[in-house]
Amino acid sequence: MELRGKTFLITGGSSGLGAACVGEFVSAGANAVICDISERGAELARELGSRVRFAATDVTDEAQVQAAIELAQREFGAVHGAISCAGIATAERTIGRNGPQPLAHFTKVISVNLIGTFNVIRLTGAAMLERAVEPNEDRGVIVCTASVAAFEGQIGQAAYAASKGGVVGLTLPVAREFAQHHIRVVSIAPGIFDTPLLAGLPEAARESLGRQNPFPPRLGRPSEYAALARHIVENQMLNGEVIRLDGALRMAPR
């Protein structure tokens, strides 16, 4: 898919991986609707100009995601893709010092990371079906964010690993279902990236985390995630796959 003139919903687009995708896609001539609960998204939209809009969006809320889609259609004519970066992480043992992990904590992570991702897939996919295409032309591309924790979840990551494992698990069946509609679905499984999630750590701790990667021995950069997301959109043979982006990292139990 040629990016120029196309329109993408980017969830979690106010910071980190999502914000990097907004910048990358807009620089290539695409339009973007930043979907986020943070008002920083509105500031970013103003900074980037006329091809960017902001929609206050909780990805678990059907009405809010649908409103963001309608904003994209109203402002830019159609929806051509979605980049799903919205997510949360927790570090909590299944049985901790105070007893079993509260079920509400587990449910919240699953709700945002997995159910929120599926909510975006199903609603943007339905919007993409409204667009007529030529034979063998992409009607749409959906990029989801999994994690290496889906494969090597660490102690304390049961909820997060389960949520990202769910994203891995839905990628192929949804890609197979959407193939008849010329909509591709691909997930990226990042390793340890330099995002706001790690921003509060001391520099020494951040460097230590980065050195866990065999090569390059550093934290991943959001721009590298965005570059891969762009390549997925532009490379039609990428479909139904989960791509690790991790510098050959294989996480230890803790």
Residue, then its C-alpha position, 0 to 999 in steps of 0.5 A: m500500500e502506498l502511504r501517500g493520501k491514505t488514512f490510519l487510526i493510530t491507537g496509543g498515538s500520543s507517545g512512545l511507539g504510537a507517536a513514532c508511527v504518527g510521525e513516520f506515517v505523516s512524513a510519508g504523506a499519510n493522514a493520521v487520527i491519534c486515538d488515545i486517552s491522553e490529551r498529549g495527543a491533541e498537542l501532537a496533532r496541532e504540532l503536526g498540522s492539517r493531516v493529523r486529528f486527535a480523538a479521545t479514545d479508550v480502546t475498550d469503548e466501542a462508541q469511542v473507537q467508532a467515533a474516531i473512525e467516523l472522524a477519520q472518514r469525515e475529515f479524510g474520506a476513508v480508513h485505510g489502516a490501523i496501527s494498534c499501540a495502546g496498551i498497559a503493563t503491570a508487574e505483579r506476582t500471581i500470589g504475592r506477599n498479600g495473597p493472590q493477585p486481585l482478579a480486577h488487576f488481571t482483567k484490566v490488562i486483558s481488557v486493554n491489551l487484548i480486548g481493546t486490540f480486537n475492538v479496534i480490529r473489528l471496527t476498523g475492519a468493518a469501516m475498510l469494507e466500505r471502500a472499493v478496490e481494484p483486483n489485488e489491491d490492499r483494502g486495508v492493513i492492520v498492525c497490532t502490537a504483541s510483545v516478546a513477553a508473549f513467548e518468554g513472559q517473566i515472573g510477575q508478567a502473567a497478565y501482560a504475557a497472557s494479553k500479548g499471547g492473545v494478540v499473537g493468537l488472533t493474528l493468523p485467524v483474523a488475517r485468514e478471515f480478512a484475506q477475502h476482503h483484501i485486508r492484511v493483519v500483522s503483529i509486531a512483538p517488540g523487545i525492550f524499547d525506550t518508551p514512557l514505560l521505562a522513562g522513570l527508571p534511572e539511566a543505569a537501570r535503562e542501560s542495564l536493560g538494553r545490554q540484555n539484547p545480544f545485538p544491538p546491546r541497547l534499548g530499541r528505539p520507537s522510530e525502529y518500530a515505526a519503520l517496521a510498521r511502515h514496511i508492513v503497510e508497504n509490503q503486500m506479502l507480509n500477512g498473518e505473521v508475528i514479527r519479533l523486533d528484539g535484537a535477538l533477546r530471549m528473556a530470562p525468568r526474571 
